[in-house]
Amino acid sequence: MIDTLLFDLDGTLLDIDMDIFLEHYLQSLTKRFEGIFLASELVSLIMAGTRAMIADSSPDRTNAEVFWEYFFSRVDYQPEDILPLFAQFYDEDFPRLAHLTSPKPEARQVLERALKKGFRLALATNPVFPRQAVVERLRWAGLEEIPFAVITSYENMHACKPHLAYYREILAALDAEPRRCLMFGNDVAEDLPVAQLGVRTYLVEDHLLNMADRRFEPDYRGRLADVVSFLDRLDDM
């Protein structure tokens, strides 16, 4: 019997076009660092550091440690010179990107129904952002008060999607049996590989992504609005 539900955030619970969002995110970030980095230089550092996080699944370093180790190995600044500016960015600038997203009313309906039925919830978002940015996006989605048992971020995870190490780590944090879990996500390449661990999957088709043309086949599929009635039938499946 399923007792734990894992949910992706971007494109699943939050209406967002990540290409447009990342463009504006990087523009806002480079503006914060005007006079310190050329825009192209900072964008290159951020993207390369993110790729380093995604490529690394060592249990010895968090994603944040991987990112900042890469970043500071390539600049002449010290952490005390740079980290306060990043903190200011997430405090002041990042929230202004909310207009690039829209809440999905059905997301709250789904999560509240799941809680009412006794399911444990986890936010399984790709942990390439700090927790502050994840919680802010939950606020944009109108879901900041949902009691997720685990929220993944770059501070508390040691791997990223689609590595199975990421999914193993979140299952360990939940002390959950894979066969008792169900993952909801809209990205075939990032969200469905968890099936290899024995977790059942539901492909949310509202903002379906399959850029790598992967052939993973979900156990279930449909729009997020369909999930409310799906949860009512889940006990019988």
Residue frames as qw, qx, qy, qz and C-alpha x, y, z in Angstrom:
[[0.000, 0.887, 0.462, 0.000, 0.00, 0.00, 0.00],
 [0.368, 0.523, -0.028, 0.768, 1.24, 3.47, -0.89],
 [0.435, -0.750, -0.405, 0.290, 1.84, 5.70, 2.14],
 [0.332, -0.605, 0.124, 0.713, 4.30, 8.34, 0.82],
 [0.537, 0.760, 0.330, 0.160, 3.88, 10.73, -2.10],
 [0.461, -0.360, 0.208, 0.784, 6.82, 12.57, -3.69],
 [0.385, 0.855, 0.345, -0.032, 6.09, 15.68, -5.73],
 [0.491, 0.181, 0.185, 0.832, 8.25, 17.60, -8.16],
 [0.037, -0.650, -0.319, 0.689, 7.74, 21.38, -7.93],
 [0.125, 0.522, -0.280, -0.796, 8.47, 23.29, -11.14],
 [0.385, 0.165, -0.664, -0.620, 5.98, 22.43, -13.85],
 [0.345, -0.243, -0.907, 0.008, 4.19, 19.98, -11.57],
 [0.248, -0.653, -0.612, 0.371, 2.87, 22.00, -8.61],
 [0.065, -0.711, -0.017, 0.700, 3.91, 25.41, -9.97],
 [0.627, 0.702, 0.311, 0.127, 3.08, 26.78, -13.41],
 [0.242, -0.804, 0.334, 0.428, 6.43, 27.91, -14.77],
 [0.797, 0.583, -0.075, 0.142, 8.38, 27.99, -18.02],
 [0.738, -0.528, 0.113, 0.405, 11.88, 27.23, -16.76],
 [0.602, 0.297, 0.244, 0.700, 13.62, 28.58, -19.86],
 [0.003, -0.797, -0.171, -0.579, 11.99, 31.99, -19.45],
 [0.626, -0.777, -0.068, -0.025, 12.39, 31.89, -15.68],
 [0.794, -0.273, 0.111, 0.531, 16.12, 31.08, -15.83],
 [0.425, 0.528, 0.191, 0.710, 16.70, 33.85, -18.36],
 [0.229, -0.835, -0.079, -0.493, 15.19, 36.44, -16.00],
 [0.805, -0.573, -0.037, 0.149, 16.81, 34.81, -12.97],
 [0.745, -0.013, 0.100, 0.660, 20.27, 35.20, -14.49],
 [0.194, 0.669, 0.157, 0.700, 19.56, 38.76, -15.62],
 [0.486, -0.823, -0.078, -0.284, 18.51, 39.71, -12.09],
 [0.850, -0.413, 0.025, 0.327, 21.52, 37.97, -10.57],
 [0.632, 0.242, 0.107, 0.728, 24.02, 39.67, -12.87],
 [0.042, -0.805, -0.127, -0.579, 22.47, 43.05, -12.09],
 [0.683, -0.729, -0.039, -0.008, 23.10, 42.43, -8.38],
 [0.784, -0.334, 0.209, 0.480, 26.78, 41.80, -9.16],
 [0.461, 0.825, 0.080, 0.317, 27.36, 44.74, -11.52],
 [0.016, -0.894, 0.368, -0.255, 30.86, 46.12, -11.04],
 [0.612, -0.484, 0.621, -0.077, 32.09, 42.81, -9.59],
 [0.544, 0.027, 0.784, 0.298, 31.58, 40.39, -12.46],
 [0.272, 0.190, -0.503, -0.798, 30.88, 40.87, -16.13],
 [0.772, 0.075, 0.195, -0.600, 27.42, 39.49, -16.85],
 [0.817, 0.342, -0.430, -0.174, 28.78, 36.83, -19.21],
 [0.267, 0.405, -0.790, 0.376, 31.41, 35.82, -16.66],
 [0.410, -0.151, 0.633, -0.639, 28.91, 35.34, -13.84],
 [0.847, 0.196, -0.007, -0.495, 26.44, 33.46, -16.03],
 [0.668, 0.407, -0.623, 0.013, 29.24, 31.14, -17.13],
 [0.036, 0.323, -0.796, 0.511, 30.24, 30.52, -13.51],
 [0.612, -0.027, 0.431, -0.663, 26.67, 29.84, -12.39],
 [0.864, 0.281, -0.180, -0.378, 25.91, 27.47, -15.24],
 [0.561, 0.407, -0.704, 0.159, 29.20, 25.60, -14.92],
 [0.157, -0.274, 0.740, -0.593, 28.78, 25.33, -11.15],
 [0.763, 0.066, 0.241, -0.596, 25.28, 23.95, -11.66],
 [0.818, 0.349, -0.428, -0.162, 26.60, 21.39, -14.14],
 [0.243, 0.404, -0.794, 0.384, 29.21, 20.41, -11.56],
 [0.495, -0.137, 0.574, -0.638, 26.46, 19.78, -9.00],
 [0.857, 0.223, -0.005, -0.464, 24.45, 17.70, -11.43],
 [0.688, 0.441, -0.576, 0.012, 27.47, 15.63, -12.42],
 [0.139, 0.368, -0.778, 0.491, 28.59, 14.96, -8.84],
 [0.767, -0.401, -0.284, -0.413, 26.84, 12.39, -6.67],
 [0.458, 0.212, -0.704, 0.499, 29.53, 11.87, -4.05],
 [0.559, -0.670, -0.483, -0.073, 28.04, 11.33, -0.57],
 [0.604, -0.249, -0.275, 0.705, 30.93, 13.30, 0.93],
 [0.098, -0.131, 0.010, 0.986, 29.84, 16.77, -0.25],
 [0.338, 0.644, 0.563, -0.393, 26.48, 18.46, -0.42],
 [0.493, 0.650, 0.413, 0.404, 25.41, 20.04, -3.67],
 [0.088, -0.996, -0.014, -0.026, 26.04, 23.45, -2.10],
 [0.568, -0.628, 0.409, 0.340, 29.60, 22.47, -1.23],
 [0.662, 0.208, 0.540, 0.476, 30.20, 21.23, -4.77],
 [0.292, 0.863, 0.311, 0.269, 28.83, 24.45, -6.25],
 [0.190, -0.975, 0.118, 0.014, 30.78, 26.85, -4.07],
 [0.686, -0.401, 0.451, 0.406, 33.97, 24.86, -4.29],
 [0.588, 0.433, 0.471, 0.494, 33.76, 25.14, -8.05],
 [0.099, 0.951, 0.218, 0.197, 32.81, 28.84, -7.93],
 [0.336, -0.913, 0.210, 0.094, 35.55, 30.00, -5.59],
 [0.752, -0.193, 0.444, 0.447, 38.22, 27.93, -7.33],
 [0.501, 0.460, 0.458, 0.572, 37.72, 30.16, -10.36],
 [0.003, -0.917, -0.148, -0.370, 37.49, 33.66, -8.88],
 [0.427, 0.331, -0.439, 0.718, 39.83, 35.87, -6.88],
 [0.418, -0.547, 0.103, -0.718, 37.19, 36.77, -4.30],
 [0.060, 0.083, -0.899, 0.425, 36.77, 35.20, -0.87],
 [0.216, -0.498, -0.831, -0.124, 33.44, 33.76, 0.34],
 [0.184, -0.617, -0.468, 0.605, 32.98, 36.66, 2.76],
 [0.004, -0.298, 0.252, 0.921, 33.11, 39.03, -0.23],
 [0.274, -0.023, -0.694, -0.665, 30.51, 37.20, -2.31],
 [0.214, -0.341, -0.913, 0.058, 28.12, 35.21, -0.13],
 [0.049, 0.482, 0.473, -0.736, 26.47, 38.27, 1.49],
 [0.276, 0.309, -0.319, -0.853, 25.57, 39.53, -1.99],
 [0.324, -0.112, -0.876, -0.339, 23.98, 36.21, -2.88],
 [0.123, -0.416, -0.785, 0.442, 22.04, 36.38, 0.38],
 [0.165, 0.441, 0.124, -0.873, 20.81, 39.86, -0.55],
 [0.289, 0.120, -0.659, -0.684, 19.82, 38.60, -3.98],
 [0.307, -0.279, -0.904, -0.106, 17.64, 35.83, -2.53],
 [0.087, -0.471, -0.596, 0.645, 16.19, 38.18, 0.11],
 [0.145, 0.591, 0.099, -0.788, 15.39, 41.10, -2.20],
 [0.270, 0.409, -0.529, -0.692, 15.60, 40.20, -5.89],
 [0.042, -0.030, -0.982, -0.179, 14.50, 36.58, -6.17],
 [0.218, 0.479, 0.738, -0.421, 10.96, 37.25, -4.81],
 [0.296, 0.584, -0.058, -0.753, 10.43, 39.78, -7.63],
 [0.141, 0.213, -0.831, -0.495, 10.50, 36.92, -10.14],
 [0.368, 0.246, 0.811, -0.383, 7.14, 35.66, -8.92],
 [0.521, 0.553, 0.063, -0.647, 5.34, 37.29, -11.87],
 [0.315, 0.427, -0.751, -0.393, 7.00, 34.74, -14.15],
 [0.112, -0.070, -0.988, 0.079, 5.02, 31.94, -12.48],
 [0.565, -0.281, -0.147, -0.761, 1.39, 31.16, -11.67],
 [0.389, -0.160, 0.809, -0.411, -0.11, 29.09, -8.88],
 [0.417, -0.078, -0.789, -0.444, -2.08, 26.00, -9.86],
 [0.579, -0.332, 0.240, -0.705, -5.23, 25.86, -7.69],
 [0.934, -0.030, -0.279, -0.221, -5.47, 22.12, -8.25],
 [0.504, 0.357, -0.654, 0.437, -2.05, 21.69, -6.61],
 [0.232, -0.293, 0.559, -0.741, -3.38, 22.75, -3.24],
 [0.830, -0.058, -0.007, -0.555, -6.46, 20.59, -3.74],
 [0.826, 0.220, -0.518, 0.039, -4.26, 17.58, -4.46],
 [0.332, 0.314, -0.676, 0.578, -1.97, 18.08, -1.47],
 [0.433, -0.243, 0.406, -0.767, -4.79, 18.80, 0.96],
 [0.901, 0.003, -0.162, -0.403, -6.65, 15.69, -0.20],
 [0.705, 0.273, -0.610, 0.236, -3.47, 13.64, 0.18],
 [0.030, 0.310, -0.633, 0.709, -2.96, 14.91, 3.73],
 [0.669, -0.162, 0.178, -0.703, -6.60, 14.24, 4.60],
 [0.933, 0.092, -0.280, -0.207, -6.17, 10.66, 3.41],
 [0.781, -0.572, 0.244, 0.063, -3.09, 10.26, 5.60],
 [0.829, 0.399, -0.032, 0.390, -0.34, 10.26, 3.00],
 [0.496, -0.649, 0.117, 0.565, 3.09, 11.58, 3.94],
 [0.523, 0.842, 0.105, 0.084, 4.36, 14.21, 1.50],
 [0.598, -0.407, 0.249, 0.644, 7.84, 15.05, 0.23],
 [0.384, 0.886, -0.045, -0.255, 8.88, 17.86, -2.08],
 [0.776, -0.109, 0.444, 0.435, 11.27, 16.19, -4.51],
 [0.383, 0.919, -0.014, -0.087, 12.45, 19.23, -6.44],
 [0.800, 0.350, -0.160, 0.460, 15.81, 19.14, -8.21],
 [0.542, -0.775, -0.124, 0.299, 18.17, 20.40, -5.46],
 [0.599, 0.301, 0.100, 0.735, 20.17, 22.96, -7.41],
 [0.097, -0.727, -0.044, -0.679, 18.75, 25.97, -5.52],
 [0.079, 0.151, -0.690, 0.704, 19.14, 26.97, -1.86],
 [0.085, -0.463, -0.858, 0.205, 16.25, 26.14, 0.44],
 [0.076, 0.509, 0.243, -0.822, 15.27, 29.81, 0.58],
 [0.268, 0.263, -0.494, -0.784, 14.61, 29.77, -3.18],
 [0.230, -0.197, -0.934, -0.190, 12.63, 26.54, -2.92],
 [0.064, -0.515, -0.697, 0.495, 10.45, 27.86, -0.11],
 [0.151, 0.436, -0.046, -0.886, 9.91, 31.08, -2.05],
 [0.299, 0.063, -0.713, -0.630, 8.68, 29.11, -5.08],
 [0.182, -0.376, -0.899, 0.130, 6.35, 27.19, -2.77],
 [0.048, 0.513, 0.382, -0.767, 5.00, 30.56, -1.65],
 [0.246, 0.272, -0.413, -0.834, 4.39, 31.52, -5.29],
 [0.329, -0.116, -0.876, -0.333, 2.49, 28.26, -5.67],
 [0.574, -0.433, 0.019, -0.695, 0.41, 29.02, -2.56],
 [0.898, -0.124, -0.420, -0.032, 1.81, 25.93, -0.85],
 [0.218, 0.572, -0.562, 0.557, 4.15, 27.37, 1.76],
 [0.531, -0.395, 0.460, -0.592, 2.06, 26.00, 4.64],
 [0.928, 0.064, -0.297, -0.217, 1.92, 22.42, 3.38],
 [0.567, -0.648, 0.500, -0.090, 3.74, 20.19, 5.94],
 [0.785, 0.444, -0.432, -0.009, 6.17, 18.35, 3.68],
 [0.883, -0.442, 0.068, 0.142, 8.18, 15.76, 5.60],
 [0.621, -0.254, 0.333, 0.663, 11.21, 16.53, 3.42],
 [0.405, 0.902, 0.049, -0.144, 12.04, 19.44, 1.12],
 [0.816, -0.002, 0.196, 0.543, 15.12, 18.86, -1.00],
 [0.136, 0.985, -0.088, -0.057, 17.55, 21.72, -1.60],
 [0.659, 0.561, -0.405, 0.295, 21.22, 22.13, -2.42],
 [0.201, -0.654, 0.559, -0.469, 22.08, 22.36, 1.28],
 [0.680, -0.273, 0.573, -0.367, 20.67, 18.97, 2.31],
 [0.938, 0.288, 0.173, -0.087, 21.26, 16.78, -0.74],
 [0.442, -0.549, 0.589, 0.396, 24.38, 15.18, -2.18],
 [0.303, 0.105, 0.788, 0.526, 23.08, 14.41, -5.68],
 [0.370, 0.341, -0.026, -0.864, 20.65, 15.82, -8.25],
 [0.777, 0.414, 0.424, -0.213, 18.05, 14.45, -10.60],
 [0.863, -0.067, -0.224, -0.447, 18.13, 12.19, -12.51],
 [0.264, 0.386, -0.847, 0.254, 20.78, 10.32, -10.47],
 [0.724, -0.370, -0.561, -0.156, 19.37, 7.40, -8.55],
 [0.459, -0.051, -0.538, 0.706, 21.61, 8.56, -5.69],
 [0.211, -0.221, 0.079, -0.949, 19.28, 11.56, -5.32],
 [0.713, -0.279, -0.332, -0.551, 16.23, 9.36, -5.02],
 [0.721, -0.142, -0.620, 0.274, 17.97, 6.94, -2.68],
 [0.242, 0.088, -0.433, 0.864, 18.89, 9.87, -0.44],
 [0.421, -0.241, 0.004, -0.874, 15.37, 11.26, -0.27],
 [0.800, -0.231, -0.485, -0.267, 13.96, 7.79, 0.44],
 [0.601, -0.053, -0.597, 0.530, 16.52, 7.37, 3.22],
 [0.024, -0.180, 0.274, -0.944, 15.61, 10.77, 4.68],
 [0.641, -0.214, -0.139, -0.724, 11.97, 9.65, 4.72],
 [0.281, -0.197, 0.911, -0.229, 12.87, 6.16, 5.99],
 [0.724, 0.326, 0.110, -0.597, 10.52, 5.00, 3.27],
 [0.605, 0.017, 0.769, 0.206, 10.19, 1.71, 1.42],
 [0.054, 0.222, -0.520, -0.823, 10.29, 2.31, -2.34],
 [0.114, -0.296, -0.886, -0.338, 7.32, 0.03, -2.98],
 [0.133, -0.687, -0.645, 0.308, 5.20, 2.21, -0.67],
 [0.100, -0.565, 0.043, 0.818, 6.05, 5.44, -2.52],
 [0.495, 0.656, 0.521, 0.233, 4.62, 7.21, -5.55],
 [0.312, -0.346, 0.156, 0.871, 6.42, 9.99, -7.46],
 [0.374, 0.821, 0.429, -0.053, 4.51, 12.75, -9.29],
 [0.286, -0.546, 0.289, 0.732, 6.43, 14.75, -11.89],
 [0.579, 0.738, 0.146, -0.313, 6.19, 16.31, -15.34],
 [0.223, 0.762, -0.570, -0.213, 9.71, 15.58, -16.60],
 [0.977, 0.117, -0.144, -0.102, 10.22, 12.13, -18.11],
 [0.665, 0.447, -0.453, 0.392, 14.02, 12.26, -17.94],
 [0.044, 0.474, -0.539, 0.695, 14.26, 13.65, -14.39],
 [0.571, -0.269, 0.371, -0.681, 11.25, 12.29, -12.53],
 [0.927, 0.059, -0.130, -0.347, 10.57, 8.82, -13.93],
 [0.524, 0.430, -0.710, 0.189, 14.01, 7.19, -13.36],
 [0.366, -0.372, 0.632, -0.573, 13.01, 6.64, -9.70],
 [0.910, 0.051, -0.050, -0.409, 10.98, 3.70, -11.01],
 [0.654, 0.400, -0.626, 0.147, 14.27, 1.80, -11.22],
 [0.005, -0.304, 0.740, -0.600, 14.26, 1.73, -7.41],
 [0.169, -0.332, -0.926, 0.057, 10.77, 0.25, -7.24],
 [0.133, 0.409, 0.356, -0.830, 8.89, 3.54, -6.74],
 [0.363, 0.608, 0.684, 0.175, 5.68, 3.87, -8.72],
 [0.180, -0.194, 0.162, 0.951, 5.40, 6.95, -10.95],
 [0.294, 0.767, 0.553, -0.138, 2.68, 9.31, -12.13],
 [0.372, 0.088, 0.316, 0.868, 3.53, 11.47, -15.14],
 [0.122, 0.737, 0.391, -0.538, 1.82, 14.86, -14.81],
 [0.524, 0.360, 0.549, 0.543, 1.06, 15.95, -18.36],
 [0.061, 0.930, 0.273, -0.238, 0.15, 19.64, -17.83],
 [0.142, 0.904, -0.369, -0.163, 3.69, 20.79, -18.72],
 [0.968, -0.020, 0.218, 0.125, 5.12, 17.56, -20.04],
 [0.093, 0.832, -0.519, -0.171, 8.87, 17.57, -20.66],
 [0.921, -0.043, 0.357, 0.151, 10.80, 14.88, -22.48],
 [0.224, 0.884, -0.318, -0.258, 13.68, 16.76, -24.03],
 [0.180, -0.500, 0.830, 0.168, 15.94, 13.71, -24.06],
 [0.738, 0.166, -0.415, -0.506, 13.20, 11.57, -25.65],
 [0.140, -0.271, 0.909, -0.283, 13.52, 9.00, -22.88],
 [0.562, -0.099, -0.669, -0.475, 11.36, 5.89, -23.03],
 [0.018, 0.037, 0.822, -0.568, 10.52, 5.45, -19.36],
 [0.390, -0.409, -0.611, -0.554, 6.89, 4.43, -19.07],
 [0.260, -0.298, 0.488, -0.778, 4.99, 5.71, -16.01],
 [0.039, 0.235, 0.950, -0.202, 2.64, 3.54, -14.00],
 [0.136, 0.771, 0.591, -0.192, 0.01, 6.28, -14.25],
 [0.255, 0.031, 0.225, 0.940, -0.41, 9.50, -16.18],
 [0.013, -0.781, -0.604, -0.156, -2.82, 12.41, -16.45],
 [0.071, 0.696, -0.032, 0.714, -3.28, 16.07, -15.64],
 [0.128, 0.131, -0.657, 0.731, -2.72, 17.40, -12.13],
 [0.535, -0.125, 0.096, -0.830, -6.45, 18.06, -11.87],
 [0.807, -0.018, -0.510, -0.298, -7.01, 14.32, -12.31],
 [0.373, 0.240, -0.783, 0.436, -4.91, 13.48, -9.26],
 [0.419, -0.219, 0.431, -0.768, -7.61, 14.35, -6.71],
 [0.888, 0.036, -0.010, -0.458, -9.93, 11.60, -7.98],
 [0.694, 0.359, -0.613, 0.116, -6.90, 9.37, -8.57],
 [0.020, 0.349, -0.727, 0.592, -6.00, 9.58, -4.87],
 [0.680, -0.104, 0.313, -0.655, -9.52, 8.50, -3.96],
 [0.932, 0.208, -0.182, -0.234, -9.04, 5.37, -6.08],
 [0.288, 0.637, -0.694, 0.174, -5.47, 4.68, -5.02],
 [0.494, -0.330, 0.702, -0.393, -6.37, 2.43, -2.09],
 [0.868, 0.225, 0.343, -0.281, -8.08, 0.08, -4.52],
 [0.611, 0.685, -0.378, -0.117, -5.17, -0.12, -6.97]]
